[in-house]
């Protein structure tokens, strides 16, 4: 039995620290901090965060036979995370992340590395899902097509809608199929309204909207609760991966029987830690950091 199956979201990012965001128009811009490429996109970071907390994780995605795919495979091998890498002739997913001095980022995703007919074969996905206590579904293609099969298995699902505006139809299948929904409040005019719509129209019993330095909003049992931000253990350098860290720590709490409020405070602490890790690295908070000195107690 696997604790969590992470579906999709494997890829490679190229990190560029820029002097400001948005960048002014110019023919060129010198970058004295270097340009760095490393494995790690949303599914990778959730898997890494769970593994660092001692959760048994299996990651499934379509990955190319290319240098980027080699980086993804090496990342999982180095961290002891089981990976089922199905062939992707279009190539491994990749993105360029522009990171500003305050840690904010702009991610440029290469959507050419997917094909309309891509699918996870039923005979691969079904046994992996059936053997998991929980499945975390990223919103990368072709995960939406896997949702009906996942619901058939009866396994609890979570998803992260990232910076959904509450209207884009691409995100709706995920929002309505999952039992636990994470999203960022960044693009929401009224986070509570969107959260309640997700809960009323779909299966979610828990909805969390992260709000950066303002903490998070937690909707559970019809009650909206403000989750205070955690104090970062070091200077904030980069927000990349903070939402994935939040989701991983929240799911760790859920798997260990914690109530939603405590799970959200776990998430806040892990997200704050992630903001202190440069985007060129893939460190994640461990159980000692999450449960040690100053740990969440309520």
N, C-alpha and C positions, 0 to 999 in steps of 0.2 A: 504494500500500500504506500503510495506517495502522498505527502502532505498537500502539496500544491503543484498543479500543472499550469505552467505559464504558456499561453498560446500567442504566438506572433511577437512582433516588436524586436527582432534581432537585427542588428546592423552596425554600421560603422559611422562615426562622426569625425569630421575635421573641425578642430577648434581654432578659431582666430580671435584673439583678444584685440579689440579695436578701441581707439581713443574716445569714441562717443557713439551713441545710438540715438537717432538714426545717423548714418554716415552722411557727411556733406558730399555733393556731387564733385568728383574729381577724376582725372585720368588715372591717378595712382595714389596709394596710401601706404607709407612705410610701416611695417609691423616689426618692432624690435623685440617682441616677446616670442616670436616664432610662430609657425603654423604646425599644429600637432594633429595627427590622426590616430585614433584609438577605437577599439571595439566598445560598443555600449550604447544601445538605444533603449527605449522605454521598457520592452520586455526583458532585455538583459539586466537593466538596473533593478527591476522588481525581483528577478531571480537572484541577483547578487545580494540584495538587501535581505531577502528571506534566508538565503544560505548563511549569511553572516550571523543571523539570529538562531542558527541551528535547525532551521526548517528543511525537511527533505523536499527538494525541488526537481522537477523535470521540465525542460523547456522544449517546445516544439515549434519549428518554423521552416519556411522555405529559404534556403541559403544557397548562394551561387558557388560554383567551383572557380573561385577567383581570389586575389590577394585579400580582399575584404572578408570573404568567407573564412579564409585561414585565420584571420585575426579573431573572428567570432568564435571559431572552434577552439582556438588557443585560450581565449578568455574563460570559457566554460571548463576546459580541461584544467587550467591552473587553479580554478576555484572549486573544483570537485563537483560541478553541477552537471547532471545528466542532460544530454542534448540529443534530440532526434532532429537531424538536419536533412530535410527533404530537398531534392535538387530543384534549383531555380535557374533555368537557362537565361533569364533576363538579368541575373546578377544579384548580389547581396545588397540589401537596402543601405542607403548612405545618405548623409546630410552634412551640411556645413552650418556650424553654430557660430554666429558672431556674438561675442561676449563683451559688454561694456564695462567701464571701470567700476560701476556700482553693482556688478554681478548680474544685471538683466541680460537676456539673450534674445536673439532673433535666429530661429532655425529655418534653414532652407532645405526642404526635403526633395530628393530626387525621385519623382514619381514614375520615372521610366523603368524602374527595376521591379515592375510587377506587370502581370498580364491579366486581362479581363477574365480569362478562363481558369485562373489559378484556383486550386482547391486543396484542402487537406483530405486525403483519402479516408473514407469511412473506416476501412479496416486498420488504419493507423490511429486515427483520432479516438474512435469509440473505446478500444481497450485502455488507452492511456487515461481517458477521462473517467472511465468506470473504476479505475484503480486509484483515483485521487480523492482526497477528502474535500478538495476545493479546486476550482479552476479560475484563474485570472485571465481575462480575455482582453488583449490590447485592441486598439481600434485600427490596426494596420490591416491592409488587404492581404489575404481573403478571409479574415476572421468572422465577418458578418455572416458568410455562408455557412459557417460552422455552428451558429447559434441554435438552430432547430435540433440538430443532433445532440448538442450539449444539454439542452433542456430535456430531451428524451431520457438521458441517463439519470436525471434527478440530482446530479451533483450541484452544490451551491456555486453560483457564479459571482464574480466581481468584474468591474471594468473601470477604466479611467477615461473620461471624456475630454480631459485636458482643458483647453481654453474654448470649449463650446459656448456659442452665443445663445443657446436655448432654442434656436430656430433651424439651424442647418440640418437637413434631413439625413445626411450621412450618418450622424451620431445616434439617431433615434432607435434603430434596432438594438444597439448596445444598451442604451439608457433604459429601454423597456424590458429587456430580457434578464438583466442582472439582479441579483438579490442585494448586492452592495454596490453602490455607485459613487465613484470619486469624480470630482471635476474641480477646475479652478474657477474662482469667482471673477477673474480678471475681465472677462468679456460680458459679464452679466450685469444688467442695469438693476435687477431685483433678484438677488440670489435666492431668497426665500421662496419667491413665486416659482422660479424654475425648479427648485428642489421639491416643492410640493407637487408640481405637475409630474415630475418623474415618479414620485411615490404613488400618486393617484392613478396614473395611466399604466404603470408597469408593475413589476414584481418586487421592486426594491423595498426593503424594510429599514434600510439604513442608507442615507444619502449624506455625503460629506463634500462641502465646498471649501477648498483651501483658499486662504486669503493672505498669504505671504506673512509680512511682519504683523498683520492684524490677527493672526491665528487662523481659525477655521470655524465654519458653521456646520453643526451636526444636527441632522433631522432623524429622529428615531422615535417610534411609537407616537408619531404625530407631534412631538415636541421639538421645537427648534432651540438648540443650545449653542452658546458661544464657547468655543474652545480657545483659551488664551494661548498666545505664542510661547514657545520655549525659548530660553536664552541660548544663543549659539555658544558653544564652548571655545570658540576662537573667532577671529575677525571673519566677516562674511566676504567671500571672494567670488562666488558663482552660484547662481540659483539652479543651474542645470542638474537635473536628477532629483531635486527636492520633492517634487510630487510623487515620483516613483518610490523614494525612500519612505514618504508618509504612508503610501499604500502598503508597502511591505511590512512596516511596523504595525500598522492597523491590523493587517491580516494575521500577523504573528499573535497579537493580542486575542483576536477572535478564535484562532485555533487553540489557544491555551485557556479559553473559557472566560476571558475578561469581558466586562460589559462594554457597550459601545462608547461611553464617555471615556473610560480608561483607554480603550483602543485608540481613540482619537488623540489622547494626550501622548500615548506612545508615538503615534504618527507625527505629532508636532515636534517631539524631541528628535526623532530621526530626521525629519525634514530640516530642522535647524542645524543638525550636524552636517547634513549634506551640503548646506550652503557654505560651509567652511572648507570644503574639499575642491581644489581646482578642477576644472572640467577635463583637464588632461589626465586625471587619475580616476580610479574606479573604487575608491574606498567606501565602505559602508559601516554604519554603527553596528557593534556587536552586542551581545546580551549584557556584558559587563557595563558597557556604556549606557544601554537603555535601562538597566535595572540597578545599576550601582549607585554611587553617591549622587544625591539629588534626584533620584529616580522618581517616576510617577507613582504616587501612592493612592490616588483616588480618582 
